[in-house]
Amino acid sequence: MDEGEKRIKQEDCSEDNLGAGILTLTNKRLAFDKTSARIMDFSKNFGETIIEFSLDKVIKTWKEGLFIKKVCFTVKTDEGEKTFKFGVFNTKDWLKNIDKAISEFNNQF
């Protein structure tokens, strides 16, 4: 993490297209790291960082789903807009924390 960066929330989850990993929200960015697990010894290892976006790149946030709930966000990239949908435990809390972090990040500048 960068200097002055603080982890706000982190959770083991799954993204619709990327699969299993760990979603991390800090006061500066959103990141998703792939994980690999072994059932035999119950170990889980961090893999490569698949997505990493500064909070000022996030265009839209929302939650969706009735039974399988997801927190979703759209980000601005060099290739255009991309949408990610993560199956997390508490979508309402994730959405609140993401929106608050974006607001505080934008107010710094």
BELWORA-V644237 format. One line per field, one symbol per residue. ss: DSSP state (H for helix, E for strand, L for the rest). psi: psi as a letter, one per 20 degrees, with the letter a starting at -180 (. if undefined). Layout:
ss=???
psi=???
This chain:
ss=LLLLLLEEEEEEEEELLLEEEEEEEELLEEEEEEEEEELLLLEEEEEEEEEEEEHHHEEEEEEELLLLLEEEEEEEELLEEEEEEEELLLHHHHHHHHHHHHHHHHHHL
psi=qrpipppgqpqpapqghibqappppaihrpqppqqqqphgjkqpppbqogqopqhiipgqqrqrqggnqqpqqpqprhiapqpqopnrgnhggggghgggggghghih.
